[in-house]
Amino acid sequence: MRSSPGFIGMQQSSPPFTLRAATPHHGQRNPTA
């Protein structure tokens, strides 16, 4: 997940990790997360 700059930017945009996990884009970018 650290290797994905887009994912890092998404982390800063979404404070709660639960919302990030619920985001479909998050699942598509990093399925291993």
The first five atom37 places (N, CA, C, CB, O) and aatype in JSON, in Angstrom:
{
  "aatype": [12, 1, 15, 15, 14, 7, 13, 9, 7, 12, 5, 5, 15, 15, 14, 14, 13, 16, 10, 1, 0, 0, 16, 14, 8, 8, 7, 5, 1, 2, 14, 16, 0],
  "atom_mask": [
    [1, 1, 1, 1, 1],
    [1, 1, 1, 1, 1],
    [1, 1, 1, 1, 1],
    [1, 1, 1, 1, 1],
    [1, 1, 1, 1, 1],
    [1, 1, 1, 0, 1],
    [1, 1, 1, 1, 1],
    [1, 1, 1, 1, 1],
    [1, 1, 1, 0, 1],
    [1, 1, 1, 1, 1],
    [1, 1, 1, 1, 1],
    [1, 1, 1, 1, 1],
    [1, 1, 1, 1, 1],
    [1, 1, 1, 1, 1],
    [1, 1, 1, 1, 1],
    [1, 1, 1, 1, 1],
    [1, 1, 1, 1, 1],
    [1, 1, 1, 1, 1],
    [1, 1, 1, 1, 1],
    [1, 1, 1, 1, 1],
    [1, 1, 1, 1, 1],
    [1, 1, 1, 1, 1],
    [1, 1, 1, 1, 1],
    [1, 1, 1, 1, 1],
    [1, 1, 1, 1, 1],
    [1, 1, 1, 1, 1],
    [1, 1, 1, 0, 1],
    [1, 1, 1, 1, 1],
    [1, 1, 1, 1, 1],
    [1, 1, 1, 1, 1],
    [1, 1, 1, 1, 1],
    [1, 1, 1, 1, 1],
    [1, 1, 1, 1, 1]
  ],
  "atom_positions": [
    [[0.84, -1.2, 0.0], [0.0, 0.0, 0.0], [0.88, 1.25, 0.0], [-0.95, 0.01, 1.23], [0.5, 2.29, -0.53]],
    [[2.05, 1.12, 0.6], [2.96, 2.27, 0.65], [3.54, 2.57, -0.74], [4.1, 2.0, 1.65], [3.93, 3.69, -1.03]],
    [[3.58, 1.54, -1.57], [4.16, 1.7, -2.9], [3.2, 2.44, -3.84], [4.52, 0.33, -3.5], [3.58, 2.84, -4.94]],
    [[1.95, 2.61, -3.38], [0.96, 3.3, -4.22], [0.79, 4.75, -3.77], [-0.4, 2.56, -4.18], [0.18, 5.0, -2.73]],
    [[1.32, 5.72, -4.53], [1.22, 7.13, -4.18], [-0.23, 7.59, -4.14], [2.01, 7.99, -5.17], [-0.6, 8.42, -3.31]],
    [[-1.05, 7.05, -5.02], [-2.48, 7.42, -5.05], [-3.17, 6.96, -3.78], [0.0, 0.0, 0.0], [-4.05, 7.65, -3.26]],
    [[-2.77, 5.78, -3.28], [-3.36, 5.25, -2.06], [-2.98, 6.12, -0.87], [-2.93, 3.8, -1.83], [-3.79, 6.35, 0.03]],
    [[-1.73, 6.59, -0.86], [-1.25, 7.45, 0.22], [-2.06, 8.75, 0.26], [0.26, 7.76, 0.04], [-2.43, 9.24, 1.33]],
    [[-2.32, 9.29, -0.93], [-3.11, 10.52, -1.0], [-4.52, 10.28, -0.5], [0.0, 0.0, 0.0], [-5.14, 11.16, 0.11]],
    [[-5.04, 9.07, -0.75], [-6.38, 8.74, -0.3], [-6.42, 8.65, 1.22], [-6.84, 7.41, -0.93], [-7.42, 8.99, 1.84]],
    [[-5.31, 8.2, 1.81], [-5.24, 8.09, 3.27], [-5.4, 9.48, 3.89], [-3.9, 7.45, 3.71], [-6.12, 9.65, 4.87]],
    [[-4.71, 10.45, 3.31], [-4.75, 11.81, 3.85], [-6.14, 12.41, 3.65], [-3.68, 12.69, 3.17], [-6.59, 13.23, 4.46]],
    [[-6.82, 11.99, 2.58], [-8.15, 12.53, 2.29], [-9.19, 11.92, 3.24], [-8.54, 12.24, 0.82], [-10.14, 12.6, 3.64]],
    [[-9.01, 10.65, 3.59], [-9.97, 9.96, 4.46], [-9.35, 9.69, 5.82], [-10.45, 8.65, 3.82], [-8.5, 8.81, 5.94]],
    [[-9.77, 10.43, 6.86], [-9.23, 10.25, 8.21], [-9.5, 8.86, 8.78], [-9.82, 11.3, 9.13], [-8.56, 8.2, 9.22]],
    [[-10.75, 8.39, 8.78], [-11.05, 7.07, 9.35], [-10.7, 5.95, 8.39], [-12.52, 6.98, 9.72], [-11.05, 6.01, 7.21]],
    [[-10.01, 4.93, 8.87], [-9.59, 3.81, 8.02], [-10.81, 3.02, 7.56], [-8.6, 2.9, 8.76], [-10.78, 2.38, 6.51]],
    [[-11.88, 3.05, 8.35], [-13.08, 2.28, 8.01], [-13.68, 2.79, 6.7], [-14.13, 2.37, 9.15], [-14.13, 2.01, 5.88]],
    [[-13.68, 4.1, 6.52], [-14.23, 4.66, 5.29], [-13.36, 4.27, 4.1], [-14.34, 6.2, 5.38], [-13.87, 3.98, 3.02]],
    [[-12.05, 4.25, 4.32], [-11.13, 3.88, 3.23], [-11.38, 2.42, 2.84], [-9.65, 4.1, 3.66], [-11.38, 2.09, 1.65]],
    [[-11.58, 1.57, 3.83], [-11.79, 0.15, 3.56], [-13.13, -0.05, 2.85], [-11.74, -0.67, 4.88], [-13.27, -0.96, 2.03]],
    [[-14.1, 0.79, 3.16], [-15.42, 0.66, 2.56], [-15.46, 1.27, 1.16], [-16.47, 1.34, 3.45], [-16.4, 1.04, 0.4]],
    [[-14.42, 2.02, 0.83], [-14.37, 2.66, -0.49], [-14.03, 1.64, -1.57], [-13.35, 3.81, -0.5], [-13.01, 0.96, -1.47]],
    [[-14.86, 1.52, -2.61], [-14.61, 0.56, -3.69], [-13.28, 0.81, -4.38], [-15.75, 0.62, -4.71], [-12.6, -0.13, -4.81]],
    [[-12.9, 2.09, -4.49], [-11.63, 2.43, -5.14], [-10.46, 1.85, -4.35], [-11.48, 3.96, -5.28], [-9.46, 1.41, -4.92]],
    [[-10.62, 1.87, -3.03], [-9.56, 1.35, -2.17], [-9.36, -0.15, -2.44], [-9.89, 1.6, -0.68], [-8.24, -0.65, -2.5]],
    [[-10.48, -0.86, -2.58], [-10.41, -2.3, -2.81], [-9.78, -2.61, -4.16], [0.0, 0.0, 0.0], [-9.04, -3.58, -4.3]],
    [[-10.06, -1.79, -5.16], [-9.52, -2.03, -6.49], [-8.03, -1.7, -6.53], [-10.28, -1.19, -7.53], [-7.25, -2.37, -7.21]],
    [[-7.63, -0.65, -5.81], [-6.22, -0.25, -5.83], [-5.37, -1.25, -5.06], [-6.06, 1.17, -5.24], [-4.32, -1.68, -5.53]],
    [[-5.83, -1.62, -3.87], [-5.03, -2.51, -3.04], [-5.92, -3.61, -2.45], [-4.33, -1.73, -1.91], [-6.42, -3.47, -1.34]],
    [[-6.11, -4.71, -3.2], [-6.96, -5.81, -2.74], [-6.36, -6.56, -1.56], [-7.2, -6.78, -3.88], [-7.08, -7.23, -0.81]],
    [[-5.04, -6.46, -1.39], [-4.36, -7.16, -0.31], [-4.6, -6.45, 1.01], [-2.87, -7.26, -0.59], [-4.41, -7.04, 2.08]],
    [[-5.0, -5.2, 0.96], [-5.24, -4.45, 2.18], [-6.52, -4.97, 2.83], [-5.35, -2.92, 1.89], [-6.92, -4.48, 3.88]]
  ]
}
